Amino acid sequence: MYGNRSRLFLALALLVAPACAANRSGDSDPSLQGRLEVENRSSFDMDVDIVSDRGGAVRLGLAPAAQTTAFRLTPGMLAGAGSVRFRGRPVRGGGEAVVSDPYKVRPGEQIVWSIPPQ
């Protein structure tokens, strides 16, 4: 009895998963994706966020100390925002958060942001 239920569940999961994946917005279209390149000149690893002018923030990822890291900016991150800022927060104690000047980012645009030494 459990064998049939397991097979039925697996079959349903296999049918539903492609439908969910196909329902994504244009976030996967490479021509619409922007790119943020972070030059972290600080001695601290930084968590990098995108902050909209309405105050909402989304974590982009980790920018290791003394390295350059690239992040995707999907259209969903930029939708409805007049401008955005980027914020770097030290992962561990010490150092201070750094916030960029505002950027008016368009889909497909590439931005380079430099975090100063700390």
N, C-alpha and C positions, 0 to 999 in steps of 0.2 A: 504494500500500500504506500509506504513512504517513497519507494523507488519511482512510482508513477507521479507522485506530487513533485518530487525533485525534478523530474524530466519536464513536467508541465511548467514549473517555475522557470527553469532554464530556458525553455522555448519562448516563454513570454518575455523574459529579460532580453533575449537575443533579438526579438522582434521590436521591442520598444526602444532599445538603445540607439539604433541608427536613426529612428525618427526624432529622438531628442537631439542628437548631434546635428541633424540636418536643419533644425529649427533655430540655429544660432544666427545672430545678426551679422552684419558685415564686418565684424571684428576680425575675421580671418583673412579678409581681402588685403593683401600686402600693399596695394596702392593707397589704402585708407589709413594704414597704421603709421603713426609717427614713431620717432625714436628719440630717446633721451640718452645722451652720453655724459656720464658723470666722471669728472676728473677729481678723484678724492686725494688732495694733497695733504690731508690731515694725517696725524699719526693714530687716529681712531677709526675702527670699522664703523660705518654709518648705515643705519636703516634709512632708506630713501622713500619719501611719500610724495604723492601729487596732491595738492590742496587746491580745491576750486575756490573761486571768489565768493561762493556761498558758504564756505567753511567746511564742507565735507572733505575728508582725506581718505586716500587709498594707498596702501603700502605697495611700492613697486618692487622692493627687494633690498639686498645687501650690497653696499659698495665697500669693498675691502680697503683698508688703509693703503695709501700710496699706490693705488691702481686706478685704471680707467675701466668703467663698467658700462655696458649698454642695456637699456630697458625699452621694451615695447610700450607705446602709448596707443591704446586701442581707441576707436571712435567712441565707445561707451564711456571711457574715462573723460573724454573731452566734451561730450554732449551737454549742451545747455550752459556751459561755462563761458563767460565772457573772457575771462583770463584765468590762468592758473599760476601757482607758485610751486616750487619744489623745496622740500624740507629734508635736511639730513640730521638725524639724531644719533648721538654716540650709542653704540650697542651696550657698552659697559660703562661704569661710573667714570666721571671725569669728562672734560670737554664740554662744549656748549652746543646746543642745536643751532643749525645754520639754515636760514630761509633765503631763497632767491628773490630777485626782483620779479614782478609779474610778467608773464609771457602770454601773448595772444597766440595760441597754438591752433593751427589748422591741420586737418587730417593729412597725413603723409609728410608732415614737416619734421625736420631733424633739428634738435637743439643740443648745444654743448653747454654744460653747467660745471663750473669749477668750485669745489669746496676748498677754502683757503686752509693753510697750515694752522694747526693748533698745538 
